[in-house]
Amino acid sequence: MYHIFSNRNGVLYFRYRVPVAVKKYFPRLQSSYNRSLGTAYRQEAKVFAVLLYADIHTRLENAMKLVNEFREKIRIMEEFAPHSL
């Protein structure tokens, strides 16, 4: 999930914590993602935050699909040739 917070000047920021399950496969990925929403108005910030969340969530979901496909291919390869890997 995400969090909206403000700096001392009242500008709102978006924060997304990367799930541990994702960090396991992508250790070089930052543990959190922060970005200015460029506004001090909470209603406007919520719209931007939802769009950012959707984009990040889609990208991470696609990356995890690739990881799972790769793991499945390795499993199949090990099943047919267990000692060659």
N, C-alpha and C positions, 0 to 999 in steps of 0.2 A: 504494500500500500504506500501511499505518499503522505507527505505532511507539508502544510503551508505555514511559513513563519515569516516574521518581518525583521529587518535590520533596524538599527537605531534611528534611521531617517524615515522609517515607515514603509519602505519599499518591500513588497512581499516576494518571498522566495519559495521555490519548490524543492523538496528533498524527497528522494526515493532511496530506500535501503534495499540493496541487492540481496535476494534470498541466499541463505547459506548453501542450499542445494545447487544454485547456479555458481556460487563462488568455488565450490568443490571442483568443478570442471573448468573454470576460468579464473585461476588464482591471481592473475595479473589485473583483473578487473577491479576497479575501485569498489569499496564496500558501500559507499553512498554516492549519489549523484545530486548535486545542488545546482540550481539555475535561477537567475533573477527572472521574475515574471513581468518586470518592467512597469509595475503599477502599484499603487497603494490602495486600490479599491478591491475589497475581498471578493465581490461577485465577479468582477472581471478576471481576477486571479484564479478563481475556481474553474472558469472556462478554459484558461490556458493550462492549468494544472491537469485537468482531465485529458486534454489533447496530448500533453507531454507523457502522462502516465500510459495512455493507450499506445503511443509510439514506442516507448521503452518496453512495455509489456510484450508487444508484438515482436520486437527484435529479440528479446530474451527467449520468448517462446519458440521462435524459429531456430535460434542457436541450440536450444535444448533438443529440438527435434533432430537436428543434425547430429548431435552427440548420441542420441538414442539410436539413430540409424547406423552410425559408425560402430557403436557397441554391438548391435545386432549382427552386423557383417563380421565383426571379429569373432563373435560366438559361433556363427555358422562356419567360418574358416577353421576354428579350433575343433569343431565337431568332425570335420572331414579330414583334417590333417593336424592332429593334436601336438605332434612333436616338431613340426616344421616352423612354428612361430617362436 
